[in-house]
Amino acid sequence: MLTKTKTKQKPDMLFEMSWEVCNKVGGIFTVLSSKAKQMQKHYKSSYYLIGPYFDDRSRNVFKEKPIPNIYRSIYSELKDAGIILHFGSWIIKGEPKVILIDFKNFWSNKDDIKKQMWDDFGLDSISSTYDYDEPVLWSWAVGMLLEKIDEVHKNKNITLHAHEWLSGGAILYLKKNNSKVSTVFTTHATTLGRTIASHGIDLYYELDKIDPDQEAYKYTVQAKHSMEKLSASNANVFTTVSQITALEAKHILGKDVDVILPNGLDMSEFPSFEETALKHKKYRNRLRQFVLYYFFPYYKIDLENTLFYFTASRYEFHNKGLDIFIESLGKLNEKMKKNKSKKNIVTFFYVPAQTININPDIIEAREAFRDIKDLLEEEEDDLRENLLYTISAEEKVNEKSIFSKSFSLEMKRKLLRLKSKNGPAPLSTHEISQVQNDPIIKAFKKAKLENKEEDKVKVIFYPIYLTGADGLSDLDYYQSIQAGHLGSFPSYYEPWGYTPLETAALGVASLTSNLSGFGKYFYDDLHNKKLPGIYILDIEKEKREDMMKEFVDILYKYTLFTKKRRIDNKIQARKVAFMADWENFVNYYVQAHCLAVERKKGEELI
């Protein structure tokens, strides 16, 4: 794998294009927005981002500005072709310069563009649909734009960095027209690889057996696969985000990766460790209140001896390792019961799914809890005065000395309303559509995670997006992470994996696997350390039985940690996160750009 370039000559101008510039779709939005500040440090005012223009999506994140004088002629030429350029800035840290392209009036060129790609590159897109055609039109327009920008800046080295197959049209356009613009292409996950993995197939165990082109037709993704494959082979530099995806790309796209571009975070955006400690306590207490009214109508649990485990992901049951996490929790439950553990584990599954409504029993319990809380707040001053008098008078503190008779009676009535249920607590906060066939609920039951009073491990399926205003815990995504003690993300398919990194950056310990790009990157440094901060399971080479044993051991050992040991582990997690700061990782991008300039110059000398 390349680690150095022979030239330090950076591009004079860098244009970075993605369908997710000012258009949040997935993880690439986070990559670009969190990296922009560091890119500006390296390229100053010569750094531009290019994305699609959608009025409804762009208006809240894009600030339009006048057309630069130097590009007025380009604007007019492209407008005549049906392409409208919007110049401005992305409303993120650093407010980087952006060009958004409105291509709706360019749509009549669709069939001609697809024919050109067939004639010049053999790209079969005859049966493609709207989700392919739309980005192809946009990316082809980007290629036209870069060609004209290069004509304006004749003596400058210009590099285009294109992300994912959706940007591939620009690579092919520039190649077809022998442009002097050097190109870098990044795939974050191959289209075919993600498709195969989404069908429950363990991709990395099957790579050697796959005929990629044949499989692409089988899964009807041939146009996207072909675009990706051709972009990788025609770009000056081909990159991806992790070692594990480089292996995938070599087999599926038939091309060795030149540079790996690991994903980072802007750690200056995350709270200090002191702040994380305060926020953990604050949000943990809010989560405790939710857990109180979730379980207390059925039975009491000792919240002081309860740890919060969690996972958060898209609903990809096997890809995200939800299956092995649930199975491990079942084994952990049995082990804790057998060893008579004093600890309880409440595990949250923050996995959005199709829901009907909030479980009515939980709504009833929530209202009963709020009544209790309101009564305490109403009587707060009197209760405080009674307690202060009793302590000052050195009298015995008891119910009679603190609570009035009327308060005690009213509180007993409200407590009876809260403690009104029999049987196990619910498995989900919401009623789930087709609950009988829901993989998570079925897996809970198979693992005997039934939320019975005697269970040491409790589970809560929280199947909605964490907005901070859901009527339950009322915590957003980051707050929910900060409330927890251990995050678990044992993915079988994860090209990079931001979640364990974000968790660590927020000062919370986590677990991932070496089949995630992030886990693979840090595996040698962290595996088998006593306090790694981020635990990394070997699910690439270990037998399943051995891996499951290791998984359960990690989950169990964490229950034995003292508070100090948990804090030490959090500190280590933060240290790992700082190793993945964009301030460090952006250098890989610059390396790729320098290599593209060098190779383009080499082409021109031939």
C-alpha positions in Angstrom: 0.0 0.0 0.0 1.3 3.4 -0.9 2.5 5.5 2.0 4.5 8.2 0.2 4.4 10.2 -3.0 7.5 11.2 -5.0 6.3 14.8 -5.3 5.0 17.3 -2.7 3.4 19.5 -5.4 -0.2 20.0 -4.4 -2.9 21.0 -6.8 -3.2 24.8 -7.3 -7.0 24.3 -7.1 -9.0 21.4 -5.6 -12.6 20.7 -6.4 -14.3 18.0 -4.3 -17.6 16.7 -5.6 -20.2 14.5 -3.9 -24.0 14.0 -4.2 -24.0 14.8 -0.4 -22.6 18.3 -0.6 -25.3 20.4 1.1 -27.5 17.3 0.6 -27.6 15.0 3.6 -28.2 11.4 2.6 -25.7 9.2 4.5 -22.3 9.1 6.1 -20.4 11.0 3.3 -22.2 14.2 4.4 -20.4 13.8 7.8 -17.0 13.0 6.1 -17.2 16.2 3.9 -18.6 18.6 6.5 -16.3 17.5 9.3 -13.2 17.6 7.0 -13.9 20.9 5.3 -12.0 23.1 7.8 -8.8 21.0 7.5 -9.1 21.1 3.7 -9.3 24.9 3.8 -6.1 25.0 5.8 -4.3 23.1 3.1 -5.9 24.7 0.0 -7.0 28.1 1.3 -9.3 29.9 -1.1 -8.5 27.4 -3.9 -10.8 24.7 -2.3 -14.3 24.3 -3.7 -17.0 21.7 -3.0 -19.5 20.8 -5.8 -22.9 19.2 -5.2 -26.4 19.0 -6.6 -28.9 21.9 -6.2 -32.2 21.0 -4.7 -34.1 24.1 -3.6 -36.0 22.4 -0.7 -32.9 20.7 0.7 -30.3 23.4 0.0 -32.0 26.5 1.4 -31.2 25.7 5.1 -27.5 24.8 4.5 -26.4 26.9 1.5 -25.9 30.6 1.4 -26.0 31.9 -2.2 -23.6 34.6 -3.4 -23.0 36.5 -6.6 -21.3 34.8 -9.5 -17.6 35.4 -9.4 -16.6 37.6 -12.3 -14.1 35.1 -13.6 -16.8 32.5 -14.0 -19.5 34.7 -15.6 -18.9 33.4 -19.1 -18.9 29.8 -17.8 -22.2 30.5 -16.1 -23.8 31.8 -19.3 -22.4 28.9 -21.5 -23.7 26.2 -19.2 -27.0 28.0 -18.7 -27.5 27.8 -22.5 -26.9 24.0 -22.2 -29.6 23.7 -19.5 -27.2 23.7 -16.5 -27.7 26.3 -13.8 -24.7 27.1 -11.5 -25.3 28.3 -7.9 -22.3 29.9 -6.2 -22.1 30.3 -2.5 -21.0 28.8 0.8 -21.9 25.7 2.9 -23.2 26.9 6.3 -20.8 24.7 8.3 -17.7 25.5 10.2 -15.4 27.5 7.9 -18.2 28.1 5.4 -16.3 26.5 2.5 -17.0 27.7 -1.0 -19.6 25.7 -2.9 -20.9 25.3 -6.4 -24.3 23.6 -6.6 -25.6 22.4 -10.0 -29.2 22.5 -11.0 -29.5 20.0 -13.8 -33.3 19.7 -14.2 -33.2 21.5 -17.5 -30.4 19.3 -18.7 -32.6 16.2 -18.5 -33.2 16.0 -22.3 -29.5 15.0 -22.7 -29.9 11.8 -20.7 -30.1 9.3 -23.5 -27.4 10.9 -25.5 -25.0 10.8 -22.4 -25.8 7.2 -21.7 -25.1 6.3 -25.4 -21.8 8.1 -25.3 -20.8 6.2 -22.2 -21.7 2.9 -23.9 -19.8 3.9 -27.1 -16.7 5.1 -25.3 -16.5 2.9 -22.2 -19.0 0.0 -22.8 -21.1 1.1 -19.8 -24.4 -0.8 -20.0 -27.1 1.4 -18.5 -30.0 0.6 -20.9 -32.2 -0.6 -18.1 -31.2 1.9 -15.5 -33.8 3.8 -13.4 -34.2 7.3 -12.0 -31.8 6.8 -9.1 -29.0 6.1 -11.6 -29.9 8.6 -14.3 -30.3 11.6 -12.0 -26.7 11.5 -10.5 -25.2 10.6 -13.9 -26.7 13.8 -15.4 -25.4 15.9 -12.5 -21.9 14.4 -12.6 -21.6 14.7 -16.4 -22.5 18.4 -15.9 -19.7 18.6 -13.3 -17.3 17.3 -15.9 -18.4 20.0 -18.3 -17.9 22.6 -15.6 -14.4 21.4 -14.7 -13.4 21.4 -18.3 -14.4 25.1 -18.7 -12.8 26.0 -15.3 -9.5 24.5 -16.6 -9.7 26.6 -19.7 -10.0 29.7 -17.6 -7.1 28.8 -15.3 -4.8 27.6 -18.1 -1.5 27.4 -16.2 -2.8 25.9 -12.9 -2.9 22.3 -11.8 -6.5 21.5 -11.1 -7.6 18.3 -9.3 -11.1 16.9 -9.1 -11.8 14.6 -6.1 -15.0 12.6 -6.8 -16.8 10.5 -4.2 -18.8 7.3 -5.0 -20.2 6.0 -8.3 -22.7 8.9 -8.3 -19.8 11.2 -9.2 -18.4 8.9 -11.8 -19.9 10.7 -14.8 -17.4 13.6 -14.2 -14.4 11.2 -14.3 -15.6 9.6 -17.6 -16.4 13.0 -19.2 -12.9 14.4 -18.4 -11.2 11.2 -19.6 -13.3 11.1 -22.8 -12.3 14.7 -23.6 -8.6 14.3 -22.7 -8.9 17.0 -20.0 -5.8 18.3 -18.2 -7.7 18.1 -14.9 -6.2 15.3 -12.7 -8.7 13.1 -10.9 -9.1 11.2 -7.7 -11.9 8.7 -7.2 -13.1 7.4 -3.8 -15.4 4.5 -3.2 -16.7 4.4 0.4 -18.3 1.0 -0.2 -18.7 -0.9 -3.4 -22.3 -0.9 -4.7 -22.2 -4.7 -5.3 -20.5 -5.4 -2.0 -23.1 -3.5 0.0 -25.9 -5.2 -2.1 -24.6 -8.7 -1.5 -24.0 -8.1 2.2 -27.6 -6.7 2.6 -28.9 -10.1 1.5 -27.3 -11.7 4.6 -24.2 -13.0 2.9 -20.9 -12.7 4.7 -19.2 -10.9 1.9 -15.6 -11.2 2.9 -15.8 -15.0 3.2 -17.3 -15.2 -0.3 -15.1 -12.7 -2.2 -12.9 -15.3 -3.9 -16.0 -17.1 -5.2 -17.8 -14.1 -6.7 -17.9 -13.2 -10.4 -18.6 -9.5 -9.9 -20.0 -8.6 -13.3 -22.3 -11.7 -13.3 -23.4 -10.9 -9.7 -24.1 -7.3 -10.7 -26.6 -8.4 -13.3 -28.1 -11.0 -10.9 -28.8 -8.2 -8.4 -29.8 -5.7 -11.1 -27.1 -3.1 -10.1 -25.0 -3.5 -13.3 -25.2 0.2 -14.3 -24.0 1.4 -10.9 -21.4 -1.3 -10.6 -20.1 -0.6 -14.1 -19.9 3.2 -13.4 -17.9 2.5 -10.2 -15.6 0.0 -11.9 -14.9 2.4 -14.8 -14.4 5.4 -12.5 -11.8 3.4 -10.5 -9.9 2.4 -13.6 -10.0 5.8 -15.4 -9.2 8.1 -12.5 -5.6 9.1 -12.0 -5.8 7.9 -8.4 -8.2 5.3 -6.9 -8.8 5.5 -3.1 -11.1 4.0 -0.5 -11.7 4.5 3.2 -10.3 1.4 4.8 -8.1 -1.7 4.4 -11.2 -3.9 4.5 -12.8 -2.0 1.7 -9.6 -2.0 -0.3 -9.8 -5.8 -0.3 -13.4 -5.6 -1.4 -12.6 -3.1 -4.2 -9.7 -5.2 -5.5 -12.0 -8.3 -5.9 -15.1 -6.5 -7.1 -13.7 -3.6 -9.1 -10.6 -5.3 -10.2 -8.4 -2.4 -9.2 -5.8 -2.0 -6.5 -6.3 1.0 -4.2 -3.5 3.6 -4.4 -4.2 5.4 -1.1 -6.4 4.7 1.8 -8.3 7.7 3.2 -9.6 6.8 6.7 -12.5 8.8 8.0 -11.9 11.2 10.9 -13.7 13.6 13.1 -13.2 17.3 13.9 -12.4 16.7 17.6 -12.6 20.4 18.3 -16.3 20.0 17.8 -16.6 17.5 20.7 -16.7 18.4 24.4 -13.7 18.2 26.7 -13.4 15.2 29.0 -14.6 17.4 31.9 -17.6 18.4 29.9 -18.3 14.8 28.9 -18.3 13.7 32.6 -20.9 16.4 33.5 -23.0 15.5 30.5 -22.8 11.8 31.2 -24.2 12.4 34.7 -26.9 14.7 33.4 -28.2 12.5 30.6 -27.7 9.3 32.5 -30.1 10.7 35.2 -32.7 11.5 32.5 -32.3 8.0 31.1 -32.7 6.6 34.6 -36.0 8.4 34.9 -37.2 6.9 31.7 -36.1 3.4 32.8 -37.8 4.0 36.1 -41.3 4.4 34.6 -40.5 1.8 31.9 -39.8 -1.0 34.4 -41.3 0.1 37.8 -45.0 -0.6 36.9 -43.8 -4.3 36.8 -41.0 -4.6 39.3 -38.2 -2.6 40.9 -34.6 -2.6 39.6 -31.7 -1.1 41.5 -30.8 1.9 39.3 -27.6 2.7 41.3 -26.3 -0.7 40.2 -27.5 -0.5 36.6 -25.3 0.0 33.6 -26.6 1.2 30.2 -25.4 -0.7 27.2 -26.5 0.4 23.7 -26.2 0.0 20.0 -27.3 2.3 17.2 -27.5 1.6 13.5 -29.6 1.2 10.4 -31.8 -1.9 10.5 -29.3 -4.3 8.9 -29.8 -7.2 11.2 -26.7 -9.2 10.2 -24.5 -6.6 8.6 -24.5 -4.5 11.8 -24.0 -7.5 14.1 -27.4 -7.2 15.8 -27.7 -10.9 15.7 -24.5 -11.7 17.5 -25.0 -8.9 20.0 -28.4 -10.2 21.0 -27.1 -13.7 21.3 -24.2 -12.5 23.4 -26.6 -10.6 25.7 -28.6 -13.8 26.2 -25.4 -15.6 27.3 -24.4 -12.7 29.5 -27.8 -12.8 31.2 -27.4 -16.5 32.1 -23.8 -15.9 33.3 -24.8 -13.0 35.5 -27.7 -14.9 37.0 -25.5 -17.9 37.6 -22.8 -15.8 39.3 -25.5 -13.8 41.3 -24.3 -10.5 40.0 -25.4 -7.4 41.8 -25.4 -5.5 38.6 -28.2 -5.0 36.1 -27.7 -4.2 32.4 -30.3 -2.3 30.4 -29.5 -2.4 26.7 -31.0 0.0 24.3 -31.3 -0.8 20.6 -31.5 2.5 18.8 -32.5 1.0 15.4 -35.3 2.8 13.4 -38.0 0.5 12.2 -41.6 0.7 11.1 -43.8 1.5 14.1 -47.5 2.1 14.8 -47.4 4.2 17.9 -45.8 4.3 21.4 -46.8 1.4 23.5 -50.0 2.6 25.4 -48.8 1.0 28.7 -45.7 3.1 28.5 -47.7 6.3 27.9 -49.8 5.4 31.0 -46.8 4.8 33.1 -45.1 8.0 31.8 -48.2 10.1 32.9 -48.3 8.5 36.3 -44.6 9.2 36.8 -45.0 12.8 35.7 -47.9 13.2 38.3 -45.5 12.0 41.0 -42.8 14.3 39.8 -45.2 17.3 39.7 -46.4 16.6 43.2 -42.8 16.6 44.5 -42.1 19.8 42.7 -45.2 21.5 44.2 -44.3 20.5 47.7 -40.5 21.0 47.2 -40.3 24.1 49.5 -42.2 22.5 52.3 -40.3 19.3 52.1 -37.0 21.1 52.2 -38.1 23.2 55.2 -39.3 20.2 57.1 -36.0 18.3 56.4 -33.9 21.4 57.4 -35.9 21.8 60.7 -35.6 18.1 61.5 -31.9 17.9 60.9 -31.3 21.2 62.8 -33.3 20.0 65.8 -31.4 16.7 65.7 -34.6 14.8 65.5 -35.0 11.5 63.8 -35.6 11.8 60.0 -38.5 9.7 59.0 -41.7 9.9 56.9 -43.7 11.6 59.6 -41.1 14.3 60.2 -40.8 15.2 56.5 -44.2 14.4 54.8 -47.5 15.8 55.8 -50.4 13.3 56.0 -52.2 14.7 53.0 -48.9 14.5 51.0 -48.3 10.9 52.0 -51.9 9.9 51.1 -51.7 11.6 47.7 -48.3 10.1 47.0 -49.5 6.6 47.8 -52.4 7.0 45.4 -50.1 8.1 42.6 -47.6 5.3 43.3 -50.5 2.8 43.1 -51.3 4.1 39.7 -47.6 3.7 38.6 -47.2 0.2 40.0 -50.1 -1.3 38.2 -48.8 -4.1 35.9 -48.0 -7.8 36.2 -45.7 -9.9 34.2 -42.5 -8.9 32.3 -41.8 -5.4 31.1 -42.3 -4.7 27.3 -39.5 -5.4 24.9 -40.1 -2.3 22.8 -41.1 1.3 23.4 -43.4 1.2 20.4 -45.8 -1.2 18.8 -43.9 -2.6 15.8 -45.5 -3.2 12.4 -45.6 -7.0 11.7 -44.1 -7.6 15.2 -44.3 -11.4 14.8 -41.7 -11.3 12.0 -39.5 -8.6 13.4 -35.9 -9.9 13.5 -34.9 -8.0 16.7 -38.0 -9.1 18.7 -37.7 -12.7 17.5 -34.0 -12.7 18.5 -34.8 -11.3 21.9 -37.2 -14.2 22.5 -34.8 -16.8 21.1 -32.1 -15.5 23.4 -34.5 -15.7 26.4 -34.2 -11.9 26.9 -37.8 -11.4 28.0 -37.5 -8.6 30.6 -38.6 -10.8 33.5 -37.9 -9.5 37.0 -35.2 -12.2 37.5 -33.3 -11.3 34.3 -30.1 -9.4 35.0 -30.0 -8.2 31.4 -32.9 -6.2 30.2 -33.5 -5.0 26.6 -35.3 -2.0 25.1 -35.9 -1.8 21.4 -36.1 1.9 20.7 -37.2 1.9 17.0 -37.3 5.6 16.2 -34.9 8.3 15.2 -33.4 10.1 18.2 -34.6 13.7 17.9 -34.5 14.8 21.5 -38.3 15.3 21.5 -39.9 11.8 21.2 -42.0 12.0 24.4 -39.9 9.2 26.1 -36.3 9.8 27.1 -36.3 13.0 25.1 -32.6 12.6 24.3 -31.1 13.2 20.9 -28.5 10.8 19.3 -25.4 12.2 21.0 -27.1 12.7 24.3 -28.3 9.1 24.2 -24.7 8.0 23.6 -23.4 10.2 26.5 -26.0 8.7 28.8 -24.6 5.2 28.2 -21.7 3.2 29.6 -20.8 0.9 26.7 -21.7 1.0 23.0 -21.6 -2.2 21.0 -21.2 -2.2 17.1 -19.9 -5.6 16.1 -20.4 -5.2 12.4 -20.0 -7.9 9.7 -20.0 -5.3 6.9 -19.0 -1.7 7.7 -16.7 0.0 5.2 -15.6 2.5 7.9 -17.9 2.8 10.9 -18.3 6.3 12.5 -20.4 5.1 15.4 -17.7 3.7 17.6 -15.5 6.6 16.8 -18.2 9.2 17.7 -18.9 7.2 20.9 -15.3 7.4 21.9 -15.1 11.1 21.1 -18.0 11.6 23.5 -16.1 9.9 26.2 -17.9 6.5 26.2 -16.3 3.1 25.8 -17.4 1.0 22.8 -16.9 -2.2 21.0 -16.6 -2.9 17.3 -15.2 -5.6 15.0 -12.2 -6.0 12.7 -14.6 -6.4 9.8 -15.3 -2.7 10.1 -12.9 -0.3 8.5 -12.4 1.6 11.8 -11.9 -1.6 13.7 -9.4 -2.9 11.2 -7.4 0.3 11.2 -6.9 0.2 15.0 -7.0 -3.6 15.6 -3.3 -4.1 16.1 -3.1 -1.2 18.5 -6.1 -2.1 20.7 -6.9 -5.8 20.5 -6.2 -7.7 23.8 -5.4 -4.5 25.7 -6.8 -4.5 29.3 -8.2 -1.0 28.9 -8.4 -0.3 25.2 -11.2 2.2 25.4 -12.6 0.6 22.2 -12.8 -3.2 22.2 -12.2 -4.9 18.9 -13.6 -8.3 18.2 -11.8 -10.6 15.9 -14.7 -11.9 13.7 -12.5 -12.0 10.6 -10.4 -15.0 11.6 -11.7 -16.4 14.9 -14.1 -19.3 14.9 -17.6 -18.2 15.7 -17.6 -20.1 19.0 -14.4 -18.5 20.2 -15.5 -15.0 19.0 -18.8 -15.3 20.9 -17.0 -16.4 24.0 -14.7 -13.3 23.8 -17.8 -11.1 23.2 -19.6 -12.3 26.3 -16.4 -12.0 28.3 -16.0 -8.4 27.4 -19.6 -7.6 28.2 -19.3 -9.4 31.6 -15.9 -8.0 32.6 -17.3 -4.5 32.1 -19.9 -5.2 34.7 -17.1 -5.9 37.2 -15.3 -2.7 36.6 -15.2 -0.2 39.4 -16.3 3.4 38.6 -12.6 4.4 38.5 -11.8 1.6 36.0 -14.7 2.7 33.8 -13.4 6.3 33.9 -9.9 5.1 32.9 -11.4 3.3 30.0 -13.3 6.4 28.9 -10.1 8.4 29.0 -8.5 5.8 26.8 -11.4 5.9 24.4 -11.0 9.6 24.0 -7.3 9.2 23.3 -8.1 6.8 20.5 -10.6 9.3 19.1 -8.0 12.0 19.0 -5.8 9.7 16.9 -8.6 9.9 14.3 -8.8 13.7 14.3 -9.0 15.1 10.8 -6.0 17.2 11.6 -4.1 13.9 11.2 -6.1 12.0 8.6 -6.5 14.9 6.1 -2.8 14.3 5.2 -3.9 11.1 3.4 -6.1 13.2 1.2 -3.3 15.6 0.3 -1.1 12.6 -0.5 -3.7 11.3 -2.9 -4.1 14.8 -4.6 -0.3 15.1 -5.0 -0.1 11.7 -6.6 -2.9 12.6 -9.0 -0.9 15.7 -10.1 2.2 13.7 -10.5 0.5 11.0 -12.6 -1.3 13.6 -14.8 2.0 15.2 -15.5 3.4 11.8 -16.4 0.5 11.3 -18.9 1.2 14.6 -20.5 4.8 13.7 -21.1 3.9 10.5 -23.0 
